[in-house]
Amino acid sequence: MTHNPELTPKFHPELTPGVEELEAQERRLVFKQFTHDDAWELGSLLVEMARERQAPVAIDIHRAGQQLFHAALPGSTPDNDAWIARKRRVVERYGSSSYLVGARHRAKGTTFEESSRLDPDTYAAHGGSFPINVEGVGVIGAVTVSGLPQLQDHRFVVEALEHFLTKR
């Protein structure tokens, strides 16, 4: 199975979301609860979406330090798992999506790597990891995708979360 670029189009810089739009996504995409079964359903939805698009991604869902879901689709590599861990650590540390954390630094005219002074082998403020935020509780975990360009990874997770939360 080969990757179909038409199903994961390149995005133009002028369509890159700003900090305000990214923050609005996080305010909107909040769970009432997040169980083991929710992790399975969300992970399965992400796998289904990735297969439909022939997207070569790895998918990971963590809650409170425990991996609840992981899948590696054709075309993904062990490097995707390393990226997942680095992006997820950004969400765990900052309580915001990995893409938003990077965007906040870019908006200030700097980079995450320069400003955070964190080890880039441990933390990556690249798109693809989104906080699992539970109403009245806060951020309890992260859902992460790796394998596409960072904005596409981010949008892929957001699309899945929007679909998942809409049907609840």
C-alpha positions as CSV (number, residue, x, y, z in Angstrom):
1,M,0.0,0.0,0.0
2,T,1.5,3.4,-1.0
3,H,0.8,6.8,0.4
4,N,-1.7,8.8,-1.6
5,P,-0.6,12.5,-1.5
6,E,-4.0,13.6,-2.8
7,L,-5.6,12.4,0.4
8,T,-3.1,14.3,2.6
9,P,-2.6,17.5,0.6
10,K,0.1,20.0,1.3
11,F,-1.1,23.0,3.1
12,H,-0.2,26.5,2.0
13,P,1.5,28.8,4.5
14,E,-1.3,31.4,4.2
15,L,-3.7,28.6,5.5
16,T,-1.5,27.9,8.5
17,P,-3.6,28.4,11.7
18,G,-2.7,31.2,14.0
19,V,-2.3,31.0,17.8
20,E,-5.8,32.2,18.4
21,E,-7.3,29.5,16.1
22,L,-5.2,26.8,17.8
23,E,-6.2,28.0,21.2
24,A,-9.9,27.9,20.1
25,Q,-9.5,24.3,19.0
26,E,-8.3,23.4,22.5
27,R,-11.2,25.2,24.2
28,R,-13.6,23.4,21.9
29,L,-12.2,19.9,22.0
30,V,-12.9,18.9,25.6
31,F,-14.1,15.6,26.9
32,K,-16.7,15.0,29.6
33,Q,-14.7,11.9,30.6
34,F,-12.0,9.7,29.0
35,T,-12.0,6.0,29.7
36,H,-10.0,3.0,28.4
37,D,-12.9,2.3,26.0
38,D,-12.8,5.9,24.8
39,A,-9.1,5.5,24.0
40,W,-9.8,2.3,22.0
41,E,-12.7,4.0,20.1
42,L,-10.7,7.1,19.3
43,G,-7.6,5.1,18.4
44,S,-9.7,2.9,16.1
45,L,-11.2,5.9,14.5
46,L,-7.7,7.3,13.8
47,V,-6.7,4.0,12.3
48,E,-9.8,3.9,10.1
49,M,-9.1,7.4,8.9
50,A,-5.5,6.7,8.2
51,R,-6.3,3.5,6.3
52,E,-8.8,5.4,4.1
53,R,-6.1,7.9,3.3
54,Q,-3.3,5.4,3.0
55,A,-1.5,7.6,5.6
56,P,1.8,6.1,6.8
57,V,1.4,7.0,10.4
58,A,1.8,5.8,13.9
59,I,-0.9,6.6,16.4
60,D,-0.6,6.7,20.2
61,I,-2.9,7.6,23.1
62,H,-1.6,8.1,26.6
63,R,-3.5,8.9,29.8
64,A,-1.9,9.6,33.1
65,G,1.4,8.1,32.0
66,Q,-0.1,4.9,30.7
67,Q,-0.2,4.0,27.0
68,L,-3.8,3.0,26.3
69,F,-3.6,2.7,22.5
70,H,-0.8,2.3,19.9
71,A,-0.9,1.4,16.2
72,A,1.7,1.6,13.5
73,L,0.3,1.6,9.9
74,P,2.2,0.5,6.8
75,G,4.8,3.1,5.9
76,S,5.4,4.2,9.4
77,T,8.8,3.6,11.0
78,P,10.4,3.3,14.4
79,D,11.3,7.0,14.0
80,N,7.6,7.8,14.2
81,D,7.5,6.3,17.7
82,A,10.4,8.5,18.8
83,W,8.6,11.6,17.4
84,I,5.4,10.6,19.2
85,A,7.3,10.4,22.5
86,R,8.9,13.8,22.0
87,K,5.7,15.5,20.9
88,R,3.7,13.9,23.7
89,R,6.2,15.2,26.3
90,V,5.6,18.8,25.1
91,V,1.8,18.3,25.7
92,E,2.5,16.8,29.1
93,R,4.8,19.7,30.1
94,Y,2.8,22.6,28.7
95,G,-0.8,21.3,28.7
96,S,-1.2,22.5,25.1
97,S,-0.9,20.8,21.7
98,S,2.6,20.4,20.4
99,Y,1.8,22.5,17.4
100,L,0.4,25.3,19.5
101,V,3.5,25.4,21.7
102,G,5.7,25.7,18.6
103,A,3.3,28.3,17.1
104,R,3.5,30.5,20.2
105,H,7.3,30.6,20.0
106,R,7.2,31.3,16.2
107,A,4.7,34.2,16.9
108,K,7.4,35.7,19.2
109,G,10.0,35.5,16.5
110,T,11.9,32.6,18.0
111,T,11.8,28.8,18.1
112,F,10.9,26.4,20.7
113,E,14.4,24.9,20.6
114,E,16.0,28.3,21.2
115,S,13.6,29.6,23.9
116,S,12.8,26.5,25.9
117,R,16.4,25.3,26.3
118,L,14.9,21.8,26.6
119,D,16.7,18.8,25.1
120,P,15.5,18.5,21.4
121,D,16.0,14.7,21.7
122,T,13.4,14.7,24.5
123,Y,11.0,17.4,23.4
124,A,9.6,18.4,20.0
125,A,7.1,21.2,19.6
126,H,6.0,19.9,16.2
127,G,2.4,19.2,15.2
128,G,0.7,16.0,16.0
129,S,0.1,15.7,19.7
130,F,-3.1,17.1,21.2
131,P,-4.1,17.2,24.9
132,I,-6.8,15.1,26.2
133,N,-8.6,17.7,28.3
134,V,-11.4,16.5,30.6
135,E,-14.1,19.1,31.7
136,G,-13.5,20.1,35.3
137,V,-10.3,18.1,35.6
138,G,-7.8,19.4,33.0
139,V,-5.3,17.8,30.8
140,I,-4.9,14.1,31.6
141,G,-3.1,12.8,28.5
142,A,-2.4,13.1,24.8
143,V,-3.4,11.7,21.5
144,T,-0.5,11.7,19.1
145,V,0.0,11.0,15.4
146,S,3.4,11.0,13.5
147,G,4.2,10.3,9.9
148,L,2.9,13.2,7.9
149,P,4.2,16.8,7.8
150,Q,3.6,18.5,11.2
151,L,0.6,20.6,10.2
152,Q,-1.0,17.6,8.6
153,D,-0.4,15.5,11.7
154,H,-2.0,18.2,13.8
155,R,-5.0,18.6,11.5
156,F,-5.5,14.8,11.3
157,V,-5.8,14.6,15.1
158,V,-8.1,17.6,15.3
159,E,-10.3,16.2,12.6
160,A,-10.6,12.8,14.5
161,L,-11.3,14.6,17.8
162,E,-14.0,16.8,16.2
163,H,-15.7,13.7,14.8
164,F,-15.3,11.7,18.0
165,L,-16.7,14.4,20.2
166,T,-19.5,15.3,17.9
167,K,-21.0,11.9,18.1
168,R,-21.1,12.0,21.9
